Each structure stands twice: as C-alpha cells, then as structure tokens.
Amino acid sequence: MNQLVRDVQPLIPVAPASAKRAGPIHRPTRAEAERAVETLIRWAGDDPRREGLMETPARVVRAYQQWFAGYDQDPAEHLRRTFEEVAGYDEMVVMRDIDFQSHCEHHMAPISGWVHIGYLPRNKVVGISKLVRLVQVFAGRLQTQEKMTAQIADTLYSVLAPQGAAVVVEARHGCMRSRGVRQPSATLLTSRMLGVFRDRPETRQEFLAAVDLDRTRRSSTARL
C-alpha cells in the first residue's frame, strides 16, 4: 500500500490560510475579462461575433467565477468552529471519496478526482461538512495536485491542532488526457502525512487501510 502513495514534501513553507503572493493582484474588470476571451476565440480561428459564440465570453467569465471561487475564501475559517462534546472519542476520523474539480496551473486543464482525509483529534472535532469545504476552497484555485495535497493537510494540522493529519489525493489530469502524452487512464496519487501519521507506521497503515486505495482504483473507471 505504501508504494502506491507518494508523500509530498513542499519545497517551500505553505501558508495555511491563503497562498503567498509577491504583491497585490490587479483583478481586471468583467469587460476586460470578456474581451480576453474574445481574443482567444479569434486566436483559435473562429469569429466571436457569430451567433453561436456571441454570448460565450460572458458565459466563460461566469464559469471562471465559479471555478476559481477559492481565491475569495479563507480555508482556515471553515475549521474555526469545533465541537468538544465528543464523549471521550479519541480514535481516528476519516472521510474518504470527497469529489473535487480543479484546474492545473500549467495548462488550466481540468483536474478531477477524490480527496481522502484523516485526523486524530485532540479533545475536539470539526463538522464533517467543513472537511469538504476545506477541499473545495483549495480546489477552487489554479493548482498542482502536489501543492493542493500539502495545503489541505497543512491547514487542517495548523488550525485544528490534532495529534496528526493525513491526506491522500487521487486524480486524473486533463492536460494528460487530451494533449501531450494522451494517457486517459493514468491516475496520480499523492499524500501528506503529519504528526502521528508520519511518526507511527501503524497509524499511517490504519489510515491507508480505511481509505482502501485498491477499492477506489477498482471503481475509478466508472467514476472518472
């Protein structure tokens, strides 16, 4: 099982709340964004003035608002509210098969797959829907799978302060499916293990057994 998962080590520290930037980002107006889409349509060889494409620039901009909504959200905020009335529960919490859609920062092609999250609580737990929200915020940005894996795990570990946190991501990448090497069935697996999941092999193995990557691979053809 361990050989199936690549443990990601970020080359630079990852800011848990938001991505670090060199400076303030100038966000173009909606009209500027629509004109940019028109330029791409002309560059592709078509006429943005023809009937079928007249509304496309506006549609694309609206789609971008949904796809990249993660830039306007603080992922840590979804983990602020916790629950301490857990009746002494101190075992692992695992949520698997969190569907996500993202876009790669190299080609802006779709990335689709699942995130599996586990953590060992320290006297408090977070609402299960918040784990999904955490994934959605980071997926709603231009990403690499390796970076997104580290961001989800680091934010959970930093904000919730559990004994350990673990994240496994499995996904297929549009940039490999529709261009370049054209491998529609290739799946990338990445992981990030922190705290007891890194230090205790038996805890890591318990998490990987709960995730059951063999199960997810068996069903991947039908789900991806």
Phi and psi in degrees as a GROMACS rama.xvg file:
@    title "Ramachandran Plot"
@    xaxis  label "Phi"
@    yaxis  label "Psi"
@TYPE xy
-61.4705  -32.4635  ASN-2
-68.7169  -16.7302  GLN-3
-81.7529  -13.3507  LEU-4
-118.517  128.701  VAL-5
-97.881  117.354  ARG-6
-77.8176  121.857  ASP-7
-87.9404  129.377  VAL-8
-114.689  107.538  GLN-9
-62.8184  139.086  PRO-10
-72.134  -26.1386  LEU-11
-130.506  156.203  ILE-12
-58.876  139.657  PRO-13
-101.358  124.288  VAL-14
-72.8799  121.025  ALA-15
-68.3417  -32.9094  PRO-16
-82.7114  -40.7929  ALA-17
-158.574  155.487  SER-18
-66.8953  139.314  ALA-19
-73.8759  139.75  LYS-20
-128.245  154.864  ARG-21
-70.3515  -27.9414  ALA-22
-172.73  -179.223  GLY-23
-63.0523  141.441  PRO-24
-96.8749  125.905  ILE-25
-82.9701  116.607  HIS-26
-92.4691  120.141  ARG-27
-62.5543  162.367  PRO-28
-73.1624  165.368  THR-29
-59.6926  -40.4567  ARG-30
-63.5832  -40.8502  ALA-31
-63.6667  -40.1273  GLU-32
-64.9637  -40.7274  ALA-33
-65.4322  -38.9284  GLU-34
-64.6872  -34.1288  ARG-35
-64.3516  -39.8753  ALA-36
-64.4484  -40.6694  VAL-37
-58.456  -41.323  GLU-38
-61.2351  -43.4483  THR-39
-64.7423  -37.431  LEU-40
-62.8395  -45.0872  ILE-41
-64.2302  -39.0011  ARG-42
-64.3902  -34.2383  TRP-43
-69.6879  -18.2418  ALA-44
110.585  11.4856  GLY-45
-115.651  175.106  ASP-46
-108.121  109.995  ASP-47
-65.3759  -7.45883  PRO-48
-90.3725  -10.8858  ARG-49
-72.9978  160.801  ARG-50
-56.1762  -44.9751  GLU-51
-69.2272  -17.3869  GLY-52
-113.784  -2.41834  LEU-53
-60.4273  -37.6381  MET-54
-95.2708  -1.43752  GLU-55
-61.5716  -45.3313  THR-56
-55.7012  -42.6551  PRO-57
-66.6405  -39.6119  ALA-58
-64.5311  -42.3104  ARG-59
-62.873  -42.4652  VAL-60
-63.8007  -41.4577  VAL-61
-63.8801  -38.5899  ARG-62
-64.5915  -39.9018  ALA-63
-62.367  -35.1169  TYR-64
-60.8325  -36.8385  GLN-65
-78.8861  -46.3059  GLN-66
-62.9757  -35.6737  TRP-67
-114.102  33.4742  PHE-68
-67.0942  -16.4252  ALA-69
-64.2492  -22.0334  GLY-70
-69.3463  -20.9335  TYR-71
-98.4976  10.159  ASP-72
-125.661  148.426  GLN-73
-99.8137  110.021  ASP-74
-60.5163  -31.6516  PRO-75
-63.9384  -28.5036  ALA-76
-62.7886  -29.8216  GLU-77
-70.6922  -14.1625  HIS-78
-106.651  2.22914  LEU-79
-66.4706  -40.4783  ARG-80
-85.8663  119.404  ARG-81
-124.768  169.598  THR-82
-124.671  126.09  PHE-83
-99.9196  -12.7697  GLU-84
-83.0368  79.8925  GLU-85
-115.602  11.8867  VAL-86
54.8112  36.7235  ALA-87
78.8398  10.2059  GLY-88
-63.9485  125.392  TYR-89
-137.987  24.3176  ASP-90
-99.1895  176.005  GLU-91
-65.9905  141.779  MET-92
-110.877  124.778  VAL-93
-129.827  129.283  VAL-94
-121.629  121.56  MET-95
-115.975  166.475  ARG-96
61.1261  43.1764  ASP-97
-81.3916  108.469  ILE-98
-66.9812  140.983  ASP-99
-144.046  153.839  PHE-100
-128.277  127.523  GLN-101
-138.515  -172.482  SER-102
-139.195  135.832  HIS-103
-74.4339  145.14  CYS-104
-78.8827  -7.6015  GLU-105
-90.0984  -40.438  HIS-106
-124.918  -3.47927  HIS-107
59.3432  27.9474  MET-108
-88.4649  156.034  ALA-109
-66.3167  145.126  PRO-110
-120.169  128.47  ILE-111
-134.491  142.678  SER-112
171.6  -148.706  GLY-113
-137.04  150.212  TRP-114
-116.465  136.322  VAL-115
-117.103  125.784  HIS-116
-121.519  137.652  ILE-117
-138.414  146.429  GLY-118
-150.251  153.486  TYR-119
-106.599  105.054  LEU-120
-67.1783  155.854  PRO-121
-122.032  82.0768  ARG-122
71.9747  2.41495  ASN-123
-156.537  152.16  LYS-124
-128.497  165.898  VAL-125
-113.763  151.231  VAL-126
-57.4117  139.225  GLY-127
-63.6469  -31.5919  ILE-128
-65.6912  -23.8388  SER-129
-69.7592  -27.9262  LYS-130
-65.8356  -38.2619  LEU-131
-65.7287  -43.4356  VAL-132
-59.8896  -40.3686  ARG-133
-58.5066  -45.5959  LEU-134
-63.3148  -43.8194  VAL-135
-63.4403  -36.0191  GLN-136
-63.3145  -49.5852  VAL-137
-71.6548  -31.1777  PHE-138
-68.7509  -24.8819  ALA-139
-83.3368  33.5072  GLY-140
-139.561  161.17  ARG-141
-64.3644  130.953  LEU-142
-140.602  162.426  GLN-143
-111.551  151.095  THR-144
-63.157  -38.2368  GLN-145
-62.2355  -43.9878  GLU-146
-66.7828  -42.878  LYS-147
-62.7772  -39.3688  MET-148
-58.4063  -47.9068  THR-149
-66.1505  -39.5218  ALA-150
-63.7469  -43.5604  GLN-151
-62.8342  -48.5928  ILE-152
-66.1353  -44.433  ALA-153
-64.7054  -39.1675  ASP-154
-67.2918  -45.0902  THR-155
-59.3992  -44.2156  LEU-156
-69.0798  -38.4003  TYR-157
-73.237  -44.5943  SER-158
-82.9432  -45.2227  VAL-159
-82.3864  -21.8478  LEU-160
52.769  52.1326  ALA-161
-80.6942  178.097  PRO-162
-68.7858  -25.7471  GLN-163
-170.707  159.186  GLY-164
-139.317  145.155  ALA-165
-140.508  139.404  ALA-166
-137.462  131.808  VAL-167
-123.471  133.121  VAL-168
-123.034  132.454  VAL-169
-127.062  130.906  GLU-170
-156.737  161.994  ALA-171
-115.853  146.389  ARG-172
-115.96  126.313  HIS-173
-61.2224  -29.6107  GLY-174
-67.9283  -21.696  CYS-175
-95.4318  -21.606  MET-176
-83.6791  -35.4838  ARG-177
-112.669  -4.17965  SER-178
-150.12  179.42  ARG-179
58.2399  -121.504  GLY-180
-75.7085  -14.1532  VAL-181
50.8924  70.6746  ARG-182
-120.062  84.7237  GLN-183
-67.2229  -19.4233  PRO-184
-100.668  -6.21465  SER-185
-69.068  133.756  ALA-186
-121.368  132.765  THR-187
-99.9156  130.889  LEU-188
-113.895  130.385  LEU-189
-134.806  155.766  THR-190
-145.324  159.903  SER-191
-141.823  119.386  ARG-192
-116.317  128.337  MET-193
-131.291  151.581  LEU-194
65.2267  -132.645  GLY-195
-65.3934  -23.1174  VAL-196
-70.6173  -25.9472  PHE-197
-87.4173  -38.2569  ARG-198
-84.3537  -25.7397  ASP-199
-116.678  107.149  ARG-200
-56.988  -34.9294  PRO-201
-67.9173  -34.5939  GLU-202
-69.6125  -41.2235  THR-203
-61.7162  -42.3133  ARG-204
-66.2586  -36.6157  GLN-205
-62.4389  -41.51  GLU-206
-64.9465  -46.6777  PHE-207
-64.5827  -33.9438  LEU-208
-67.4162  -37.9448  ALA-209
-67.8675  -38.1452  ALA-210
-67.9244  -39.4804  VAL-211
57.2686  71.4797  ASP-212
-63.4803  -29.7329  LEU-213
-60.6893  -38.9214  ASP-214
-63.0041  -45.967  ARG-215
-68.0902  -34.4404  THR-216
-68.3968  -37.6372  ARG-217
-61.9112  -33.4442  ARG-218
-99.1879  3.06924  SER-219
-66.3719  -33.1827  SER-220
-62.7436  -38.0157  THR-221
-77.6958  -25.0753  ALA-222
-99.3099  -20.901  ARG-223
